[in-house]
Amino acid sequence: MTAAARKAFEEGLALEESGHLDKALVSYLKAQELSPNDTEIAYRTASALLQAGYLEEAQSQLRRIVFSEPEHLGARASLGNCQLLLDDVANAKQNFSEVLDQAPENRNALYGLASVLLKENNAAMAEKPARKLLELLPGSPAVLTLFAQVQDQVGQTTAAIAAYRKALKSAPAHLPALLGLSETLLRRKRFDEVVELTVRANQLVPADPQPLEMLSDALSGRGDLNDAKEAALEALKLTPRSVSLHVRLSVLSRKLDQQGEALRYALAGHDIDKQAAGPINAIGTALAALKHAAQARAVLTALSSGNGIDAGTRAFIEKAIAKQAEVPAAINPSETDKRGNITSHGKTSAAADMPSAKTGETDLPGEVEPDREKAASTNGVPAESSEPVPNVLGLQRQDRS
């Protein structure tokens, strides 16, 4: 390493230490130009490229290092990480395994191999490297989260929840732990906890729709259908071409007895992907709820034939959407319960179940009837709130009459 290269390299180390990764990368690249055959500079440059998300460039650098120095275990493990991020699972697994053959306690390789095995749905095999890694790094939030994911997949849900909670105790903003624990608790129908966790996750990554989708599931599960719909709408703003979100919104609209909305979202989902079964099922269910049995059968027949919705049926659906759009104006505001659900004779209407956008089951996770908590009423008629009720995300309701 020349003196000039050393100076640029040390500048890069100082910049990286102070958190200026982009500037550090510039210094590393300058040092590499000055000493192109120096392995230390090449490896540090490749690591910075990997951290900055330049995966192809990092992979190219790391391959050169491993080719010239096969015993460089750090470079080989980093190459495995790069390949895993690029979804080259087979080569990543091979590199991690080769590192562990020579260094059984290499933390990078242990983490990588457990992650690969999880990706291959082989949690039983992933448990050994994950447990070994936990022994080496018992307080690491990332390691605890990985261990929790393994425990969850092998059916040790209680151990998984404990590991997630331990990770969050030391790092409350660790997003993978927040999302992992939310998913685990959602399956256990612990909806209140999921709401709290996913709201926190949404605050950390407001541009990511995943926390909002899980929040929508949890709110729906505990019967807060309007809030569930608003959470799904916020997620749709982030991914407007998501078929699953359109189906989710169709499900929620139908359960709120907003059949025109249910049809509209389902049809929009169908237009995004005409081969997807979810939107067509949602259209058929909404039509059936509106007592259009013949058209519902035509839609479901189109699904089984794979030909899509014909022009005549589509025209009927669009007409039904337009007709339903006129219905809310005729509804007496006193005929809404405290969640804003339209009622008939003092009872919340309930439509037939249909597949969930996310799970494909017969309903959204753990859903209950929306009138499980009775609204305050006079002579059996729910009282009308004079102020808009903010939802769990702090948004003002958009769906009140």
Residue pairs with C-beta under 8 A, 6 or more apart in sequence:
1 9
1 31
1 35
1 38
1 40
1 41
2 34
2 35
4 34
5 31
5 32
5 34
5 35
5 38
5 41
6 31
8 27
8 28
8 30
8 31
8 34
9 27
9 28
9 31
9 40
9 41
9 44
11 24
11 27
12 24
12 25
12 26
12 27
12 28
12 31
12 44
12 48
13 24
13 44
14 24
15 21
15 23
15 24
15 27
16 24
16 48
21 48
21 51
21 52
22 52
24 48
25 45
25 48
25 49
25 52
28 41
28 44
28 45
28 48
29 45
31 38
31 41
31 45
32 38
32 41
32 42
32 45
35 41
39 65
39 68
39 69
39 72
42 61
42 64
42 65
43 61
43 62
43 65
43 72
43 74
43 75
43 78
45 61
46 58
46 61
46 62
46 65
46 75
46 78
47 58
47 78
49 55
49 57
49 58
49 61
50 58
50 62
50 78
50 81
50 82
55 82
55 85
55 86
56 86
58 78
58 82
59 79
59 82
59 83
59 86
62 75
62 76
62 78
62 79
62 82
63 79
65 72
65 75
66 72
66 75
66 76
66 79
69 75
70 76
71 102
73 99
73 102
73 103
73 106
73 109
74 108
76 95
76 98
76 99
77 95
77 96
77 99
77 106
77 108
77 109
77 112
78 108
79 95
80 91
80 92
80 93
80 94
80 95
80 96
80 99
80 108
80 109
80 112
81 92
81 108
81 112
83 89
83 91
83 92
83 95
84 92
84 112
84 115
84 116
84 119
89 116
89 119
89 120
92 112
92 116
93 113
93 116
93 117
93 120
95 109
95 112
96 109
96 112
96 113
96 116
97 109
97 113
99 106
99 108
99 109
100 106
100 109
100 110
100 113
100 129
103 109
104 132
105 132
105 136
107 133
107 136
107 137
110 129
110 130
110 132
110 133
110 136
111 129
111 133
111 142
111 143
111 146
113 126
113 129
114 126
114 129
114 130
114 133
114 146
114 150
115 126
115 146
117 123
117 125
117 126
117 129
118 126
118 146
118 149
118 150
118 153
121 153
123 150
123 153
123 154
124 154
126 150
126 153
127 150
127 151
127 154
130 143
130 146
130 147
130 150
131 147
133 143
133 146
133 147
134 143
134 144
134 147
137 143
139 170
141 167
141 168
141 170
141 171
141 174
141 177
142 167
142 174
142 176
144 163
144 164
144 166
144 167
144 170
144 177
145 163
145 164
145 167
145 174
145 176
145 177
145 180
147 163
148 159
148 160
148 161
148 162
148 163
148 164
148 167
148 177
148 180
148 181
148 184
149 160
149 180
151 157
151 159
151 160
151 163
152 160
152 180
152 184
157 184
157 188
160 180
160 184
161 181
161 184
161 185
164 177
164 180
164 181
164 184
165 181
167 174
167 177
168 174
168 177
168 178
168 181
171 177
172 200
173 200
173 204
175 201
175 204
175 205
178 197
178 198
178 200
178 201
178 204
178 211
179 201
179 210
179 211
179 214
181 197
182 194
182 197
182 198
182 201
182 211
182 214
182 218
183 214
185 193
185 194
185 197
186 194
186 214
186 217
186 218
186 221
186 365
187 365
189 221
189 365
189 366
191 218
191 219
191 221
191 222
191 366
192 218
192 222
194 214
194 215
194 217
194 218
194 221
195 215
195 218
195 219
195 222
195 392
198 211
198 212
198 214
198 215
198 218
199 211
199 215
199 392
199 393
201 208
201 210
201 211
202 208
202 211
202 212
202 215
202 393
205 211
207 238
208 238
209 235
209 236
209 238
209 239
209 242
209 245
212 231
212 232
212 234
212 235
212 238
213 231
213 232
213 235
213 244
213 245
213 248
213 358
215 228
215 231
215 392
215 393
216 228
216 229
216 231
216 232
216 235
216 248
216 252
217 228
217 358
217 364
217 365
218 365
219 225
219 227
219 228
219 231
219 392
220 228
220 252
220 255
220 364
220 365
220 367
221 364
221 365
221 366
221 367
221 368
222 366
222 368
223 339
223 367
223 368
223 369
223 370
223 371
223 372
223 373
224 339
224 392
225 252
225 255
225 256
225 339
225 341
225 370
226 256
226 339
226 340
226 341
226 391
226 397
226 399
227 339
227 391
227 392
227 393
228 252
228 364
229 249
229 252
229 253
229 256
229 399
230 391
230 393
230 395
230 397
230 398
230 399
231 391
231 392
231 393
232 245
232 248
232 249
232 252
233 249
233 398
234 393
234 395
235 242
235 245
236 242
236 245
236 246
236 249
239 245
241 272
243 269
243 272
243 273
243 276
243 278
243 279
243 357
244 278
244 357
244 358
245 357
246 265
246 266
246 268
246 269
246 272
246 279
246 357
247 265
247 266
247 269
247 278
247 279
247 281
247 282
247 355
247 356
247 357
248 356
248 357
248 358
248 364
249 261
249 265
250 261
250 262
250 263
250 265
250 266
250 269
250 279
250 282
250 283
250 286
250 357
251 262
251 282
251 354
251 356
251 357
251 364
252 364
253 259
253 261
253 262
253 264
253 265
254 262
254 282
254 285
254 286
254 289
254 351
254 354
255 350
255 351
255 367
255 370
256 340
256 341
256 342
256 370
256 399
257 341
257 342
257 348
257 349
257 351
258 324
258 342
258 399
259 286
259 289
259 290
259 320
259 324
259 351
260 320
260 321
260 322
260 323
260 324
260 325
260 327
261 324
262 282
262 285
262 286
262 289
263 283
263 286
263 287
263 290
263 317
263 320
263 321
263 324
264 321
265 282
266 279
266 280
266 282
266 283
266 286
267 279
267 283
267 314
267 317
267 318
267 321
268 279
269 276
269 278
269 279
269 282
270 276
270 279
270 280
270 283
270 308
270 309
272 279
273 279
274 308
275 306
277 303
278 355
278 357
278 360
280 299
280 300
280 302
280 303
280 309
281 300
281 303
281 354
281 355
282 354
282 355
283 299
283 309
283 317
284 296
284 297
284 299
284 300
284 303
285 296
285 351
285 352
285 354
287 293
287 295
287 296
287 299
287 317
287 320
288 296
288 352
289 351
289 352
290 320
290 324
292 316
292 320
295 313
295 316
295 317
298 310
298 313
299 309
299 313
302 308
302 309
302 310
302 313
309 317
328 401
331 342
331 401
333 384
333 401
334 381
334 382
334 384
335 342
335 343
335 344
335 381
335 382
336 342
336 343
336 382
336 384
336 400
336 401
337 343
337 348
337 370
337 371
337 375
337 382
338 373
338 375
338 376
338 382
338 383
338 385
339 370
339 375
340 389
340 397
340 399
340 400
341 348
341 349
341 370
341 371
342 348
342 349
343 349
343 371
343 382
346 377
346 380
346 381
346 382
347 371
348 369
348 370
348 371
350 369
350 370
353 362
353 363
354 362
354 363
355 361
355 362
356 362
356 363
356 364
356 365
358 364
358 365
359 365
375 382
375 383
376 382
376 383
377 383
388 396
388 397
388 400
389 397
389 400
390 396
390 397
391 397
